[in-house]
Amino acid sequence: MRLQNKVAIVTGGGAGMGLAVSLAYAREGAAVVVAEINRANGESAVQAIWDAGGQAIFTPTDVADSKQVAGAVDAAVDAFGGVDILYANAAVQLVGQDARAHELSEEAWDRTHRINIRGVWLCAKYVIPAMLDRGGGSIVNVASPTGLLGCAPGFTAYSSAKGAVYGLTRVMAADYARDKIRVNALIPGATETPLTRELFADDETRNGLIAATPLGRLGQAEDVVGLAVFLASDESAYCTGGFFPVDGGLTAI
Ligand SMILES: NC(=O)c1ccc[n+]([C@@H]2O[C@H](COP(=O)([O-])OP(=O)(O)OC[C@H]3O[C@@H](n4cnc5c(N)ncnc54)[C@H](O)[C@@H]3O)[C@@H](O)[C@H]2O)c1
């Protein structure tokens, strides 16, 4: 029970890695707020947590909508008395629309950036006052290898938004360290989830990613759980402003 008495908001907690992390945080004793745009998936994540004896609520949330983000934080405070952990995970990758810079539409750029970076900032903006009230907290922003390296050719909007997650993580780490709010970035590798289903259905892409990953396999949603719990918990009390890969070695080469 490494997160006992903690309250965690997990954005995009209804599917993929966010679902695995919601379940893991609850297993570790946290009360979990599943802030998710997909109602059916959000509700079923909460049901799974209840069935396993944990505590959770679902808040219908589009992270790009400030009213809904503020509502998710209010719901966490009303239901559980505060917020200690933000796992800022919700993102989209617009396969078929994201493209090389000169081929990319303004709409695809704007939609990706509204969710993948503005949404991460909005969640921090509304969560931080609750963390200040609590005397500290841990924010884990989910980044991507492609914000560090050019390893997703043709994904200009996604890569640039994820790159900005690193900058946001560092500036917030510096700004809130004395308030005992830690801010770190978790970097998943090529991981099999609903997000990548279409992309990885292409054998060339799939085999290329496996070949590029030193550990020789794609990640599974469960692979991020250990690091996600560590960064949320007091075990990482001296970690802030860090970028932590859980990527099978993808960014080591
Ligand atoms: N899967 C990978 O290979 C991979 C690699 C690197 C980084 N990532 C990052 O990891 C994170 C999780 O990815 P995943 O693969 O589990 O994705 P996923 O698509 O499987 O799950 C994302 C979840 O976020 C929700 N969501 C989407 N838009 C939202 C919004 N506007 N507001 C609230 N919720 C929203 C979706 O409904 C879904 O439940 C993302 O930040 C992604 O960019 C994924």
The ligand as an SDF file (V2000), in Angstrom:
LIG
                    3D

 44 48  0  0  0  0  0  0  0  0999 V2000
    1.0700    3.8530  -26.6730 N   0  0  0  0  0  0  0  0  0  0  0  0
    2.2880    4.3060  -26.9550 C   0  0  0  0  0  0  0  0  0  0  0  0
    3.0710    3.6790  -27.6790 O   0  0  0  0  0  0  0  0  0  0  0  0
    2.7570    5.5890  -26.3420 C   0  0  0  0  0  0  0  0  0  0  0  0
    4.1120    5.9380  -26.4860 C   0  0  0  0  0  0  0  0  0  0  0  0
    4.5760    7.1110  -25.8930 C   0  0  0  0  0  0  0  0  0  0  0  0
    3.7100    7.9110  -25.1810 C   0  0  0  0  0  0  0  0  0  0  0  0
    2.3910    7.5590  -25.0770 N   0  0  0  0  0  0  0  0  0  0  0  0
    1.5440    8.4220  -24.2790 C   0  0  0  0  0  0  0  0  0  0  0  0
    1.0150    7.6810  -23.2010 O   0  0  0  0  0  0  0  0  0  0  0  0
   -0.2560    8.2220  -22.8200 C   0  0  0  0  0  0  0  0  0  0  0  0
   -1.2950    7.1180  -22.7930 C   0  0  0  0  0  0  0  0  0  0  0  0
   -1.3730    6.5870  -24.0980 O   0  0  0  0  0  0  0  0  0  0  0  0
   -2.1850    5.2640  -24.4400 P   0  0  0  0  0  0  0  0  0  0  0  0
   -1.4080    4.6120  -25.5090 O   0  0  0  0  0  0  0  0  0  0  0  0
   -2.5320    4.5260  -23.2130 O   0  0  0  0  0  0  0  0  0  0  0  0
   -3.4870    5.9430  -25.1000 O   0  0  0  0  0  0  0  0  0  0  0  0
   -5.0020    5.3850  -25.2660 P   0  0  0  0  0  0  0  0  0  0  0  0
   -5.5470    6.0630  -26.4740 O   0  0  0  0  0  0  0  0  0  0  0  0
   -4.9920    3.9150  -25.2450 O   0  0  0  0  0  0  0  0  0  0  0  0
   -5.7140    5.9660  -23.9820 O   0  0  0  0  0  0  0  0  0  0  0  0
   -5.8570    7.3660  -23.8650 C   0  0  0  0  0  0  0  0  0  0  0  0
   -7.0730    7.6470  -23.0040 C   0  0  0  0  0  0  0  0  0  0  0  0
   -7.2180    9.0770  -22.9590 O   0  0  0  0  0  0  0  0  0  0  0  0
   -8.5860    9.3860  -23.1970 C   0  0  0  0  0  0  0  0  0  0  0  0
   -8.6680   10.7370  -23.7790 N   0  0  0  0  0  0  0  0  0  0  0  0
   -8.4010   11.1010  -25.0550 C   0  0  0  0  0  0  0  0  0  0  0  0
   -8.6290   12.4080  -25.2030 N   0  0  0  0  0  0  0  0  0  0  0  0
   -9.0250   12.8800  -24.0060 C   0  0  0  0  0  0  0  0  0  0  0  0
   -9.4040   14.1590  -23.5300 C   0  0  0  0  0  0  0  0  0  0  0  0
   -9.4390   15.2240  -24.3530 N   0  0  0  0  0  0  0  0  0  0  0  0
   -9.7440   14.2990  -22.2280 N   0  0  0  0  0  0  0  0  0  0  0  0
   -9.7320   13.2200  -21.3940 C   0  0  0  0  0  0  0  0  0  0  0  0
   -9.4070   11.9790  -21.7960 N   0  0  0  0  0  0  0  0  0  0  0  0
   -9.0580   11.8160  -23.0760 C   0  0  0  0  0  0  0  0  0  0  0  0
   -9.0790    8.3120  -24.1360 C   0  0  0  0  0  0  0  0  0  0  0  0
  -10.4880    8.2140  -24.1080 O   0  0  0  0  0  0  0  0  0  0  0  0
   -8.3730    7.0940  -23.5710 C   0  0  0  0  0  0  0  0  0  0  0  0
   -9.1130    6.5050  -22.5320 O   0  0  0  0  0  0  0  0  0  0  0  0
   -0.5380    9.3270  -23.8140 C   0  0  0  0  0  0  0  0  0  0  0  0
   -0.1080   10.5570  -23.2680 O   0  0  0  0  0  0  0  0  0  0  0  0
    0.3270    8.9640  -25.0090 C   0  0  0  0  0  0  0  0  0  0  0  0
    0.6410   10.0690  -25.7980 O   0  0  0  0  0  0  0  0  0  0  0  0
    1.9000    6.4290  -25.6420 C   0  0  0  0  0  0  0  0  0  0  0  0
  1  2  1  0
  2  3  2  0
  2  4  1  0
  4  5  1  0
  4 44  2  0
  5  6  2  0
  6  7  1  0
  7  8  2  0
  8  9  1  0
  8 44  1  0
  9 10  1  0
  9 42  1  0
 10 11  1  0
 11 12  1  0
 11 40  1  0
 12 13  1  0
 13 14  1  0
 14 15  2  0
 14 16  1  0
 14 17  1  0
 17 18  1  0
 18 19  2  0
 18 20  1  0
 18 21  1  0
 21 22  1  0
 22 23  1  0
 23 24  1  0
 23 38  1  0
 24 25  1  0
 25 26  1  0
 25 36  1  0
 26 27  1  0
 26 35  1  0
 27 28  2  0
 28 29  1  0
 29 30  1  0
 29 35  2  0
 30 31  1  0
 30 32  2  0
 32 33  1  0
 33 34  2  0
 34 35  1  0
 36 37  1  0
 36 38  1  0
 38 39  1  0
 40 41  1  0
 40 42  1  0
 42 43  1  0
M  CHG  2   8   1  16  -1
M  END
$$$$
